[in-house]
Every structure is written in structure tokens, then in C-alpha cells.
């Protein structure tokens, strides 16, 4: 009886994942808990463990392939066991629920994959030098579409570089690129109907099923055009995301005093409190504030903007460069978040806070994750003179900078979030319990 190895769902917003690397070869023996393959998303790379003892009798999805969550990647069985591939194709994911369809009447990515040839990703029969084959895997480039110039029709490294140079000049949306790759289409043969001649999803579907495209009524064409506009709202390849920033100064004197008190509480909290710092406390402040301002705790993908109720906050700590996912951060206390941080959980985040509190960097520009509506940067604390009751006193303060996509978050929503964040940091004791 074989066991299916499927693409795991590593986060609430995860729809697809890439098989970055198989850690064991086909036919190798594995034990339950052994790391068997790596999954790569737009945010993390995570190693997946074997669910049982056995032999990796078949690999159905090769390295470098992007597939939907739930897709069967390989089969685990006993030595010598004869197994049949699942009914779905090697690279085709399970059918998505009807409610997740991006638009009425349009083929889903799963349907496009199902229409692709079963051996679309198999290029072992192509004559290519080892360097050319290795470079094509690194660039995720299909060797079937490379023009060979070597002896006896062999593809050289220079041929792969030339092909990549041609592809880099083609305007195409990320979704259309993935669908074309999964279907084995050469994007050089596609005609773009998007803005400025950009290739969009409808162009890929039209190439796969030209008869259906010709029979579609005019009304469907209008609806498809509207969907293409939604798809291009966050075109990661354009580099033209209209991100705006807002900055404010946060008095963190009370936060620092609270952290000091918690570290002196005694033996029962000593172990957990050792991991507390200003970045973690501000992550709690941000998570509680996001719960009341869901417009900034949003992710855009597949033509839909989803405002999450749960805050999945990724805390990046500089200069170490470490990152931890704080799941459901809005409902936890500071010590619980410290435990999550030490566990270093992985998955998709809805908001990113980058803390420079342990460095000398006082301010930086936030970098938004793919499809995320907003992100925050916390600068290093500095001593500042503040007038209080007619006299000057020294207070610790940090600059916080909010970056937000103006297409998804209004200026008023961003301003309201920053006002609430600064007010919450003034009295952090209310957020701890």
C-alpha cells in the first residue's frame, strides 16, 4: 500500500509551492521523520519530513516545478512494490474548490495543468551539455524551447543564456508565466493582449484552447479583460508597485521599563524572559493594532484581496537576519510570542515587521512581501531630549516607518493605524496579558 507525498500547505495564504529539491533519490529507503524534499514559497524554504517508513518508489513532480497545494509529488511504498501514478498528472494539482475560481467561465490553473502533456517537464531525452542542463535547472528554463548550436544538435551553455536573454525581454504577468510553464508552452509564441502587449492569463488559455476562445461571446471577453486588470494589480515583474511610506516617532521608554521588569520577575519567568527584546514587544503592539485595522493585514493574490482576521506576523531581526513567524499574534501575550519566536515556525505571513532595534540603523524603508498590503520597520532606539513640565528630560524613542500599497490601503487607513500604534506603545502594559 503506497503513501502519497503531497505539497503541504505551509500558511493560510499559500496556494502554490515549488519543489525546490528532492533530498533522497528514487528507490532510496527513508524512515519516518527523515527530511525527504524541500518546498519553496515566495517567502521561505521549508524541508518536509517523511510521514512513514518505506521506499521512495516514484517521484512524480521533478525539482523546480511549481504546483498547487495538495498535489501528489511522489509515492512512498515498499521495496520492489509496483505502483501506479495517481489519476492526476504528475504536475497537475487536485481540482480547486469552485469558490476559489478567479472568474466565472475562465479555466482554473488546475484545468490548464490538466490539459498539459503528461511529459511536459521531462527533458532527459534532449542532447545538452552538463553545464547547460544545470544552468537550465537553475533558471527554471525548459530545454525543449532552446535552439541548439552545438555539434549534433547539442544544447550548449551559451544557448541557454541566449534563450534566457530573449525571455527576459518578454512582458508577461507572473501567473501567466507559471501557467505557460506548467502547460509546456513557449511564451515566445504567445501574443499578449494586456496593457502594452503584455501576456496575461487569458492569452495562455487561448493558446491551449483556441476553439473555446473563438466561440466565447463578447460579454465573456469583457469579463475576462476585467479579470486581467485585477490580475495585473500586483504585477511583481513590473517593479512599479506604488508603495507609500508614513513615519512616526514612538516613545519606547515605557516599553524598555516593562522589558526590564519582566526580566527581573524571578525564576518562574527567567527562561522565557531571556528572549524578550524591544522588537518582540513592538511585534505584539503591531499585532494588536492590526486586529483593529484589518485593511493593513491583507494579502492580494489570484485576483482577490483577502483581509485576514488572524495576524500572521513575520518578525525579522537585524542585523542577525533571523526571521520567525508569529502565528495568531493578535491573541497571544508577550511570553507566548517569545516561545513562538524560539520555535522559529515557518509559513506564509500577512504582515512583516523588520526590527533594527539591536543595530545602529535608526530608519529604513519597509519591503513588502508578495501581495502584502503593508509592512513596518522599527529603528534603533536613541536618547532624545523632551520638554516635560517646563524642564528637559531624556526619553528613549524609535522611528517607525510604515510602508503600504496605496492600491490596497487608503492614506486615511494608514494614518489611523500609525496613530493607534503610537498610542499603544505609550502604555504597553495593557497589551501583555
C-alpha positions as CSV (number, residue, x, y, z in Angstrom):
1,X,0.0,0.0,0.0
2,X,1.7,3.2,-1.2
3,X,1.6,6.5,0.7
4,X,1.2,9.7,-1.2
5,X,3.6,12.6,-0.6
6,X,1.7,15.8,-1.3
7,X,2.5,19.5,-1.5
8,X,1.9,20.8,2.1
9,X,0.0,24.0,3.0
10,X,2.6,26.0,5.0
11,X,0.4,29.1,5.6
12,X,-3.1,30.4,5.4
13,X,-2.5,32.2,2.1
14,X,-0.4,29.6,0.5
15,X,-1.9,28.4,-2.8
16,X,1.1,27.0,-4.7
17,X,4.6,25.8,-3.8
18,X,7.8,24.9,-5.7
19,X,9.6,21.6,-5.3
20,X,13.0,23.2,-4.6
21,X,14.9,19.9,-4.1
22,X,14.4,16.2,-3.6
23,X,16.7,15.2,-0.7
24,X,16.5,11.5,-1.4
25,X,16.7,9.7,-4.7
26,X,14.0,7.5,-6.2
27,X,14.4,4.0,-4.8
28,X,16.1,5.1,-1.6
29,X,14.9,3.9,1.8
30,X,13.6,6.5,4.3
31,X,12.4,6.5,7.9
32,X,9.5,8.4,9.4
33,X,10.8,11.9,10.3
34,X,13.6,11.9,7.7
35,X,13.7,15.0,5.6
36,X,12.6,13.9,2.1
37,X,12.1,17.1,0.0
38,X,12.2,20.9,0.2
39,X,9.3,23.2,-0.6
40,X,9.9,26.8,-1.6
41,X,7.4,29.6,-1.5
42,X,7.8,33.3,-2.2
43,X,8.8,33.8,1.5
44,X,10.6,30.7,2.8
45,X,12.1,27.3,2.0
46,X,11.0,24.5,4.3
47,X,12.1,20.9,4.5
48,X,9.3,18.3,4.7
49,X,9.7,15.1,6.6
50,X,8.6,11.6,5.6
51,X,5.2,10.6,7.1
52,X,6.2,6.9,7.4
53,X,9.0,4.3,6.9
54,X,9.4,3.0,3.3
55,X,11.0,3.4,0.0
56,X,10.6,6.4,-2.4
57,X,9.3,4.3,-5.2
58,X,8.4,7.1,-7.6
59,X,8.9,10.9,-8.0
60,X,6.0,12.4,-9.8
61,X,7.0,16.1,-9.7
62,X,10.6,16.9,-10.5
63,X,12.7,19.6,-8.9
64,X,11.8,23.2,-10.0
65,X,8.1,22.5,-10.7
66,X,5.5,24.9,-9.2
67,X,2.3,23.1,-8.3
68,X,-0.8,23.8,-6.1
69,X,-1.2,22.7,-2.5
70,X,-2.4,19.1,-2.3
71,X,-0.7,18.0,-5.5
72,X,0.8,14.4,-5.2
73,X,4.6,14.9,-5.5
74,X,5.8,11.3,-5.0
75,X,4.8,7.8,-3.8
76,X,6.2,6.1,-0.7
77,X,5.9,2.3,-0.6
78,X,7.9,-0.9,-0.1
79,X,11.0,-2.1,-1.9
80,X,10.0,-3.6,-5.2
81,X,6.4,-2.5,-5.0
82,X,4.8,-1.7,-8.3
83,X,2.7,1.4,-8.1
84,X,0.6,3.4,-10.5
85,X,0.6,7.2,-10.7
86,X,-2.5,8.9,-9.3
87,X,-5.2,9.8,-11.7
88,X,-4.0,13.4,-11.8
89,X,-1.0,14.1,-14.0
90,X,2.5,14.4,-12.4
91,X,2.4,18.1,-12.3
92,X,-1.4,18.7,-12.1
93,X,-2.8,19.6,-8.7
94,X,-6.1,18.5,-7.3
95,X,-9.1,20.4,-8.6
96,X,-9.6,23.7,-6.7
97,X,-12.9,24.3,-4.9
98,X,-15.4,26.1,-7.0
99,X,-15.4,29.0,-4.6
100,X,-11.7,29.7,-5.3
101,X,-12.2,30.2,-9.1
102,X,-10.7,33.5,-10.1
103,X,-13.5,34.3,-12.6
104,X,-16.6,32.8,-14.0
105,X,-16.1,30.8,-17.2
106,X,-12.3,31.0,-17.1
107,X,-10.2,27.9,-16.9
108,X,-8.5,27.5,-13.5
109,X,-4.8,26.9,-13.2
110,X,-5.6,23.3,-12.3
111,X,-7.5,22.9,-15.5
112,X,-4.7,24.4,-17.5
113,X,-2.2,22.0,-15.9
114,X,-4.5,19.0,-16.6
115,X,-4.5,20.0,-20.3
116,X,-0.7,20.0,-20.4
117,X,1.2,17.0,-21.8
118,X,2.0,14.4,-19.1
119,X,5.7,14.5,-20.0
120,X,5.9,18.3,-20.4
121,X,8.7,18.6,-17.8
122,X,10.7,15.6,-19.0
123,X,13.8,16.9,-20.8
124,X,16.1,13.9,-20.2
125,X,15.9,12.9,-23.9
126,X,17.3,16.3,-25.1
127,X,21.0,16.5,-26.0
128,X,22.6,19.1,-23.8
129,X,26.0,19.6,-22.1
130,X,26.0,19.1,-18.3
131,X,26.7,22.8,-17.7
132,X,23.7,23.8,-20.0
133,X,21.4,21.3,-18.2
134,X,22.5,22.6,-14.7
135,X,22.0,26.2,-15.8
136,X,18.6,25.5,-17.2
137,X,17.5,23.9,-13.9
138,X,18.8,27.0,-12.0
139,X,17.0,29.4,-14.3
140,X,13.9,27.1,-14.4
141,X,14.1,27.1,-18.2
142,X,12.5,24.5,-20.5
143,X,15.3,22.9,-22.6
144,X,12.7,22.0,-25.3
145,X,12.4,25.6,-26.3
146,X,16.2,26.2,-26.6
147,X,17.7,26.4,-30.0
148,X,20.9,24.2,-30.1
149,X,24.1,25.3,-31.8
150,X,26.4,22.6,-30.6
151,X,27.7,19.6,-32.5
152,X,25.0,17.0,-33.5
153,X,22.3,19.4,-32.2
154,X,23.6,19.5,-28.6
155,X,22.5,22.5,-26.5
156,X,25.4,24.5,-25.1
157,X,25.5,26.8,-22.1
158,X,25.6,29.8,-24.4
159,X,22.3,28.6,-26.0
160,X,20.6,28.6,-22.6
161,X,22.0,32.1,-21.8
162,X,20.7,33.3,-25.2
163,X,17.3,31.9,-24.5
164,X,17.1,33.5,-21.1
165,X,18.1,36.8,-22.6
166,X,15.1,36.6,-25.0
167,X,12.7,35.6,-22.2
168,X,13.8,38.5,-20.0
169,X,12.6,41.0,-22.6
170,X,9.1,39.5,-22.9
171,X,6.4,41.3,-20.9
172,X,4.3,38.7,-19.1
173,X,2.5,38.5,-15.7
174,X,3.7,36.1,-13.1
175,X,0.5,34.0,-13.2
176,X,0.7,33.7,-17.0
177,X,4.3,32.7,-16.8
178,X,3.6,29.9,-14.3
179,X,0.6,28.6,-16.3
180,X,2.6,28.6,-19.6
181,X,5.5,26.7,-17.9
182,X,3.2,24.1,-16.4
183,X,1.5,23.6,-19.8
184,X,4.8,23.4,-21.7
185,X,4.1,26.5,-23.8
186,X,6.8,28.6,-25.4
187,X,5.9,32.1,-24.3
188,X,7.8,33.4,-27.3
189,X,4.9,32.1,-29.5
190,X,2.2,33.9,-27.5
191,X,0.6,37.2,-28.4
192,X,-0.1,39.5,-25.5
193,X,-3.4,41.2,-25.1
194,X,-2.7,43.1,-21.9
195,X,-1.5,46.6,-21.4
196,X,1.4,47.4,-23.7
197,X,1.2,44.0,-25.3
198,X,1.9,42.1,-22.0
199,X,1.0,38.4,-22.0
200,X,-1.7,37.7,-19.4
201,X,-3.5,34.6,-18.3
202,X,-6.2,34.8,-21.0
203,X,-3.5,34.6,-23.7
204,X,-2.2,31.3,-22.2
205,X,-5.7,29.8,-22.0
206,X,-6.4,31.0,-25.6
207,X,-3.3,29.2,-26.8
208,X,-4.3,26.0,-25.0
209,X,-7.9,26.0,-26.2
210,X,-8.3,28.3,-29.3
211,X,-11.7,26.8,-30.3
212,X,-13.3,27.8,-27.0
213,X,-11.8,31.3,-27.2
214,X,-13.3,31.9,-30.6
215,X,-16.7,30.7,-29.5
216,X,-16.8,32.9,-26.4
217,X,-19.4,35.7,-26.6
218,X,-18.4,39.4,-26.4
219,X,-19.7,39.6,-22.9
220,X,-17.2,37.0,-21.7
221,X,-14.4,38.9,-23.4
222,X,-15.3,42.0,-21.3
223,X,-15.4,40.0,-18.1
224,X,-12.0,38.4,-19.0
225,X,-10.5,41.8,-19.6
226,X,-11.7,43.0,-16.2
227,X,-10.1,39.9,-14.6
228,X,-6.8,40.6,-16.3
229,X,-6.9,44.1,-14.8
230,X,-7.3,42.6,-11.4
231,X,-4.5,40.2,-12.1
232,X,-2.2,43.0,-13.0
233,X,-2.9,45.0,-9.9
234,X,0.2,43.4,-8.3
235,X,2.5,42.6,-11.1
236,X,5.7,41.6,-9.3
237,X,7.7,41.8,-12.6
238,X,6.9,45.4,-13.3
239,X,8.8,46.8,-10.3
240,X,6.3,49.7,-10.3
241,X,4.4,48.9,-7.1
242,X,3.1,52.3,-5.7
243,X,4.3,51.8,-2.2
244,X,4.0,54.9,0.1
245,X,5.5,55.4,3.5
246,X,4.5,57.1,6.7
247,X,6.9,57.7,9.6
248,X,6.3,58.5,13.3
249,X,8.4,58.7,16.5
250,X,7.5,56.2,19.2
251,X,8.4,56.9,22.8
252,X,9.6,53.5,23.9
253,X,10.7,54.4,27.5
254,X,7.7,52.6,28.9
255,X,8.4,49.6,26.7
256,X,12.0,49.4,27.9
257,X,11.0,49.7,31.5
258,X,8.4,46.9,31.0
259,X,11.0,44.6,29.4
260,X,13.4,45.3,32.3
261,X,10.8,44.5,34.9
262,X,9.8,41.2,33.2
263,X,13.4,40.1,33.1
264,X,13.7,40.7,36.9
265,X,10.4,38.9,37.8
266,X,12.1,35.8,39.1
267,X,12.8,32.1,38.4
268,X,9.4,31.2,37.0
269,X,9.8,33.6,34.1
270,X,13.5,33.8,33.8
271,X,13.9,31.3,30.9
272,X,11.2,32.8,28.8
273,X,12.0,36.4,29.6
274,X,15.6,36.0,28.4
275,X,14.4,36.1,24.8
276,X,12.4,39.3,25.2
277,X,13.5,42.4,23.4
278,X,12.1,45.6,22.0
279,X,11.4,44.1,18.6
280,X,9.3,41.3,20.1
281,X,7.3,43.8,22.2
282,X,6.7,46.1,19.2
283,X,5.5,43.0,17.3
284,X,2.9,42.5,19.9
285,X,1.9,46.1,19.7
286,X,1.7,45.9,15.9
287,X,-0.4,42.7,16.0
288,X,-2.9,44.0,18.4
289,X,-3.2,47.2,16.4
290,X,-3.6,45.2,13.1
291,X,-6.5,43.3,14.6
292,X,-8.4,46.6,14.8
293,X,-7.2,47.8,11.4
294,X,-7.7,44.7,9.1
295,X,-7.1,46.8,5.9
296,X,-3.4,46.6,6.6
297,X,-3.5,42.9,7.5
298,X,-4.4,41.9,3.9
299,X,-2.9,39.9,1.1
300,X,-3.7,40.2,-2.6
301,X,-3.4,37.1,-4.8
302,X,-5.1,35.3,-7.7
303,X,-7.3,38.4,-8.4
304,X,-8.6,38.6,-4.9
305,X,-7.9,40.8,-1.9
306,X,-8.3,38.9,1.4
307,X,-8.3,40.8,4.7
308,X,-7.3,38.2,7.2
309,X,-8.8,38.1,10.7
310,X,-5.8,36.4,12.1
311,X,-2.4,38.2,12.2
312,X,0.4,36.0,10.8
313,X,3.3,38.3,11.6
314,X,6.8,37.6,10.3
315,X,9.4,39.2,12.7
316,X,12.7,39.9,11.0
317,X,15.5,40.8,13.4
318,X,18.5,42.7,12.2
319,X,21.5,42.6,11.9
320,X,21.3,38.9,12.5
321,X,18.8,38.5,9.6
322,X,16.8,35.9,11.5
323,X,13.1,35.5,10.8
324,X,10.3,33.9,12.8
325,X,6.6,33.5,12.1
326,X,4.3,34.6,15.0
327,X,1.0,32.8,14.3
328,X,-2.2,34.3,15.5
329,X,-0.1,37.0,17.1
330,X,-3.1,39.3,18.0
331,X,-4.4,36.8,20.5
332,X,-1.2,36.0,22.4
333,X,0.8,37.5,25.3
334,X,4.4,38.5,25.2
335,X,5.7,35.3,26.7
336,X,3.7,33.2,24.3
337,X,5.2,35.1,21.4
338,X,8.6,34.6,22.8
339,X,8.0,30.8,22.7
340,X,6.8,31.0,19.1
341,X,9.9,33.0,18.2
342,X,12.2,30.4,19.7
343,X,10.3,27.7,17.8
344,X,11.0,29.5,14.6
345,X,7.8,28.4,12.9
346,X,7.5,28.6,9.1
347,X,4.7,29.6,6.8
348,X,3.1,32.5,5.0
349,X,2.8,35.8,6.7
350,X,0.2,38.6,6.3
351,X,2.4,41.4,7.7
352,X,6.2,41.8,8.2
353,X,7.9,43.8,11.0
354,X,11.6,44.3,10.5
355,X,13.4,45.3,13.7
356,X,16.7,47.2,13.7
357,X,16.4,47.7,17.5
358,X,19.6,45.8,18.1
359,X,21.6,47.7,15.5
360,X,22.6,51.3,14.8
361,X,20.1,51.8,12.0
362,X,17.6,54.4,13.0
363,X,15.4,54.2,10.0
364,X,14.9,52.1,6.8
365,X,12.3,51.7,4.0
366,X,9.9,48.7,4.5
367,X,10.0,46.0,1.9
368,X,6.5,44.4,1.3
369,X,6.2,40.7,0.7
370,X,4.5,39.5,-2.5
371,X,0.9,40.6,-2.4
372,X,1.1,42.1,1.1
373,X,-0.7,45.3,1.8
374,X,1.7,46.8,4.3
375,X,4.8,46.3,6.4
376,X,6.6,48.0,9.2
377,X,10.2,48.9,10.2
378,X,11.3,49.6,13.7
379,X,14.5,51.7,14.0
380,X,17.2,51.6,16.7
381,X,16.3,53.4,20.0
382,X,18.0,56.7,20.7
383,X,18.1,59.1,23.6
384,X,16.1,62.3,22.9
385,X,15.6,65.4,25.0
386,X,11.9,66.1,25.6
387,X,10.3,69.0,27.4
388,X,8.2,67.9,30.4
389,X,6.7,70.3,32.9
390,X,9.0,73.1,31.8
391,X,12.2,71.1,32.0
392,X,14.1,68.9,29.7
393,X,14.3,65.1,30.3
394,X,15.8,62.3,28.3
395,X,13.5,59.7,26.8
396,X,14.2,56.7,24.6
397,X,12.5,56.9,21.2
398,X,12.4,54.9,18.0
399,X,11.4,55.9,14.5
400,X,8.8,53.5,13.0
401,X,8.1,53.6,9.2
402,X,5.0,52.1,7.6
403,X,5.1,51.0,4.0
404,X,1.8,50.4,2.3
405,X,0.5,49.7,-1.2
406,X,-1.8,52.7,-2.0
407,X,-3.9,50.5,-4.3
408,X,-4.9,48.3,-1.4
409,X,-4.7,50.7,1.6
410,X,-6.0,54.2,1.7
411,X,-4.0,57.1,3.1
412,X,-6.6,57.5,5.8
413,X,-6.4,53.8,6.9
414,X,-2.6,54.0,7.0
415,X,-2.7,57.2,9.1
416,X,-5.3,55.7,11.5
417,X,-3.1,52.6,12.0
418,X,0.0,54.7,12.8
419,X,-1.9,56.9,15.3
420,X,-3.2,53.7,17.1
421,X,0.3,52.1,17.0
422,X,2.0,55.1,18.7
423,X,-0.7,55.3,21.3
424,X,-0.5,51.6,22.2
425,X,3.3,51.8,22.6
426,X,2.9,54.6,25.2
427,X,1.2,52.1,27.5
428,X,2.4,48.6,26.6
429,X,1.4,47.0,29.9
430,X,-2.2,46.8,28.7
431,X,-1.1,44.5,25.8
432,X,0.9,42.0,27.8
433,X,-1.9,40.0,29.4
